[in-house]
Amino acid sequence: MQKRQTETKGYIKTALIILLKEKRFEDISISDITRRAGINRGTFYLHYKDKYDMMGQFKEEMLADLYTILNKGNIETDINTILINTFSYVKDNFEYIEAISTISFINFSKTIKNFVLDFLLEFPKAKTTVANHYGVPYEYAIQVYLASIESLISYWVATGGKESPAEMADIISKVLKIDESISQNSKE
């Protein structure tokens, strides 16, 4: 039974990706999704209340996968590997992530910022490090920090994700001087 549910959700997700290349999410109907997925409407409604519930569940599943990646590494010593694994996940699911990045309901920009903030708060001295990095109060520094990362990731997705996960991890690290911040945290 679980395998069938997973397959059905996969068909729905694939149908959504294809449909998002043809029209805006707001213009996609449940009938469009079910027809493209090769399932009936009743099957769709066994899993989701509506298309917004579907997107909410897809988003939560994606974030759960990303949080699992964060929890697998040692944040203090293995940040580069965590970044590479995170970008590898995005690359492995690129067609889907690229498609959902265009949906206003998902608010891709805010989703990235919230995820990065959660990641950052795993560091014991994050607030001090971010504020010191920019030399302004934390409330302002964190906005610059989050906006920088979000812009880099959004640009990467919008331009087809040409750089490898390792290249993106390197870009993020250099722009935000993550290595310096970590070594500073370790010394304190």
C-alpha positions, 0 to 999 in steps of 0.5 A, a space after each residue: 500500500 505504501 509503495 502505491 501511495 509513493 508511486 501515486 505521489 510521484 506521478 502527481 509531482 511529475 505531472 505538476 512539473 510538466 504542467 508548470 512548464 506550460 502554465 502558471 500554478 494558479 491556472 492549473 486545475 486538479 483535472 489538469 493534474 490528474 489527467 497528466 498523472 494518469 489517475 482519477 480525481 478520487 485518488 488525488 483527493 485521497 492524498 490532498 484536499 486541494 492543489 494548495 494542500 498538495 504544494 504544502 505537503 510537497 514543500 514540507 517533504 522537501 524541507 524535511 529532506 533538507 533538514 535531514 541533510 543538516 542533521 547528518 553532519 557536524 555543523 562546527 567542523 563539516 560545513 562544506 560537506 553539509 553545503 555540498 550535500 544540500 546543493 547535491 539534493 537541490 541538483 538531484 531534484 532540480 527540475 522540481 525545485 526550478 518548477 516550484 520556484 515560480 509559484 508565488 504560493 510557495 514563496 521560494 525566497 522566504 522559504 530559502 531565508 527561513 531554511 538558512 536561518 534555521 541552519 544558522 541558528 545551529 551555530 552556538 555563536 551565530 548572532 555574534 558572528 553575523 553581527 561582527 561580520 557586518 559590523 552592524 546590529 544583528 537585526 540588520 546583519 541577519 537580513 543582509 546575510 539571509 538576502 545574500 544567500 537567498 539571492 545566490 541560490 535563487 540566481 543559481 536555480 533561475 539560470 539552470 543550476 550550471 555550477 556543481 554543488 561543490 562550486 555553489 558551496 564554494 561561492 556561498 563560503 567565499 561570499 559570506 566568508 563562512 570559513 573565517 566565521 567558523 574559525 573565529 567561532 572555534 577560537 572563542 
